[in-house]
Structure formats: structure tokens, C-alpha cells
Amino acid sequence: MQLAARIRQIPPSATLALNAKANQLKAQGVDVVNFGVGEPDFDTPENIREAAIRAIQEGFTRYTPVGGIPELKDAVIQKFQEDYQLSYKPSEILVSCGGKHGLYNLFQVMFDPGDEVIIPAPFWVSYVPMALLAEAKPVVVPTQEANDFKLTVAELKASLTPRTKTLVLNSPSNPTGGVYTPKELEALGQVALEKGLYIISDDIYDKILFDGARFTNIAMLAPELKARTFVLNGVSKTYAMTGWRIGYLAGPEDGIQAATNLQSQSTSNPTSIAQKAAVEALNGPQDAVAAMVAEFAWRRDDILKRSLDIPGVTCTKPGGAFYLFPNFSAYYDRLKVGPDQKGSQVLADYLLEEAKLAAVPGVEFGEDRCLRFSYATSRERIATGLTRIKEALAKL
Ligand SMILES: Cc1ncc(COP(=O)(O)O)c(C=O)c1O
């Protein structure tokens, strides 16, 4: 079959491909350390699982309203109010089958062919394919390691054209763990207001924040910014619920209603049972989240220290999420990277082969000098992994 042109330009997910490779080795009995996974290594808390079981037993198993049950929308509205002092109406909320699905819906309803969307690099792997699927033009803007890989006003201004419609922000960031300060967001927000940009604020890691930092998104800074911002969040990362597939969008009513309409013609409602579980996640006790964040903070310190112990490696200090993005480019000469090869890919292949260590090449996130390590794995595996990397690199 001749596949549609818009699908032919979409590569398969690199993170999933790496996982498949690591699992294949594991199946052959190889002891692989996997730093590739993008999900918490904890189980969904008991109270949330019980809420889902109750939903099944009570027969809550039919279609629900397309954009989410009122009870869940209320819990989402309450979260935004309590955590961020942002007020939304139910018509400004859409619950989707995971945050990824919410974003996909939004990209589809936001862009006409040729509209430009600014995507600061390093970026989460799905933004560019989502833009292409919506026939928008992804404008990838490289950021500097010296600025913690955060977009500056000068970089934003230099990338604007008359077709620029939207800016994507992701804080804490996947893959760097970088967190924007309120001051940095204010400066970017000023440009967005001057140029009439929309903003997509991907806050999926908002609760996984270290060093006592308080979360800020751009919508919290001014009502005029809230009026131009679509906020994405979900239960996957905060509540270790990646498999449940519940995410939510909040934003201007016209966009949310259009995205709801699109959802009504594609997936219909997210799973009824998972919605009940998400209500419990948002409304129930939050101590499991605090315990998980404390553990991630310990691991962040440990994996950062161990990475910086490797000669030639530099790395920004993550303020949140569960990823480290160290720069290994000092080794690319010794790896003899060919002209048609990418250094991070050659290094990732070498580490899998030599150290039995799986990490995602930075080129997949738009920054070839780095590898992404997920530290959603045990303290012992982190120690083993970094020892193996150090030994493998010393052989070069
Ligand atoms: C930055 C970012 N945004 C959104 C998502 C979507 O998560 P989910 O679809 O599980 O809600 C992810 C998941 O990896 C992510 O890393």
C-alpha cells in the first residue's frame, strides 16, 4: 500500500525502539541496565487501584461524556485552583486518553498548514511529529547548555516570523529536567503577548520538583497570558499511572471545545474506570507522591555526582522530572563517528554493546551532544550503570 505522505514522514518512537532492543537482550539472559524508560518505577498507589476496582464492581463501565466525567473535571478544576490559583470552568477542561492524546488533539485543532510552532530543543520526542501530523511547521530552536537548556528571549525573538502561532514550553523538562523560573517565564510571556502567540505549557512533571521549589507556569503570571495558554497535565507521572491513560488540558474554551469535538469523532471518552481512578488520585491522600519525589531527589543527586565523576562529562543540574541529560561529546572523536552518523547514536550503541547499558541518544531530543538517562530505576541499578559507563568509556 502507498501510505499517506503525512504518515511517511513520522519516525517510530526512538525510546520504544531502544526499550525493545534492551528487552531483547534481557530475554537472551543478558543483564542490561535500562536507563531508557520514561515512567516511574513505582506501583500505582493502593487507594487509586481500589477506586478502579470499586468502579468495575459498581458497574461504572459504560460510555461517559466525551470530555470526561463531571466529577473528574471538578477534581481537575480544584487542582488548578488550589495549586496554581487558576480558575477554569468545566467547558475549559478536556480529559483525554493520556496527556499525549490531549496534546495531539490540541495540535490538530490549533494549526492550519504552514502555521509555525516554536519548539525549543532539547524537546520531548513527540512535539515535532505532532506538529507534522497537523501540517504545521515545527520551528526547532536550539538552546544553550550554559543556560540550562532553557529558551531565552533573544532566541525566541530570533525565531519569530509572521506565521508563528504558538510556543511550546515544558517545565520541568523531558529530557533535561530543567525548570523555568517565574522571571524567565515572565520575559518569554511578554514577547508572547506582544506578538500575539499562543502557548502550550506541558506541565506533566509539575509535581516532580526538587529542592523545595514552587511550581510556576506561564498562565499563572497574568490573566492575559492565561487567556492564550493551553496547560497540559495528567496522572501518568505524578501518580505512577502511565498505563491508565488519563491526561487533561485546560485552556481557552474555543480550543478546548474543538478538541473535544475531535475526540468525539476519534476515541470518544477516556476509559470510564481509569477516570474514576484519576478522581481518587487527584482528591485522595498525596503522601505517595511526596515519598516518590523524595526518592527521585536522592537519585538525582547520586546520578548527577556519578556522571560528573566521569572525565570530560558536563551536565546541567535537573530541578525536576526523573531524567539526566549529560554531555558526552568529549568522547565522540574517540568513537570515530562517521560523517553520516550521529555521535549520540554511536555512543548509545557502543554502551549497549560494551556496557550492557541502555540510554536514549540525545539526537532524538534535538541535541546530539548528550544522552538521556532516566533514573526511574533503583539506586543499585544507577550505581551499577554508572560504573559500567565509566569503565566502557575508559577503554576508548
Ligand atoms: C514531556 C511530556 N509530555 C507529555 C507526556 C505524555 O504522557 P502521558 O501520555 O502518559 O500522559 C510525556 C510522557 O512521556 C512527557 O514526557
The ligand as an SDF file (V2000), in Angstrom:
LIG
                    3D

 16 16  0  0  0  0  0  0  0  0999 V2000
    7.0820   15.9940   28.3540 C   0  0  0  0  0  0  0  0  0  0  0  0
    5.9840   15.0030   28.2580 C   0  0  0  0  0  0  0  0  0  0  0  0
    4.7570   15.4200   27.9310 N   0  0  0  0  0  0  0  0  0  0  0  0
    3.7260   14.5770   27.8350 C   0  0  0  0  0  0  0  0  0  0  0  0
    3.8900   13.2270   28.0620 C   0  0  0  0  0  0  0  0  0  0  0  0
    2.6740   12.3450   27.9010 C   0  0  0  0  0  0  0  0  0  0  0  0
    2.4290   11.4830   28.9580 O   0  0  0  0  0  0  0  0  0  0  0  0
    1.0900   10.6290   29.0140 P   0  0  0  0  0  0  0  0  0  0  0  0
    0.5820   10.4840   27.6300 O   0  0  0  0  0  0  0  0  0  0  0  0
    1.4630    9.3280   29.6400 O   0  0  0  0  0  0  0  0  0  0  0  0
    0.1170   11.4070   29.8720 O   0  0  0  0  0  0  0  0  0  0  0  0
    5.1540   12.7190   28.3800 C   0  0  0  0  0  0  0  0  0  0  0  0
    5.3960   11.2770   28.5470 C   0  0  0  0  0  0  0  0  0  0  0  0
    6.4710   10.7600   28.3770 O   0  0  0  0  0  0  0  0  0  0  0  0
    6.2310   13.6390   28.5100 C   0  0  0  0  0  0  0  0  0  0  0  0
    7.4600   13.2440   28.8410 O   0  0  0  0  0  0  0  0  0  0  0  0
  1  2  1  0
  2  3  1  0
  2 15  2  0
  3  4  2  0
  4  5  1  0
  5  6  1  0
  5 12  2  0
  6  7  1  0
  7  8  1  0
  8  9  2  0
  8 10  1  0
  8 11  1  0
 12 13  1  0
 12 15  1  0
 13 14  2  0
 15 16  1  0
M  END
$$$$
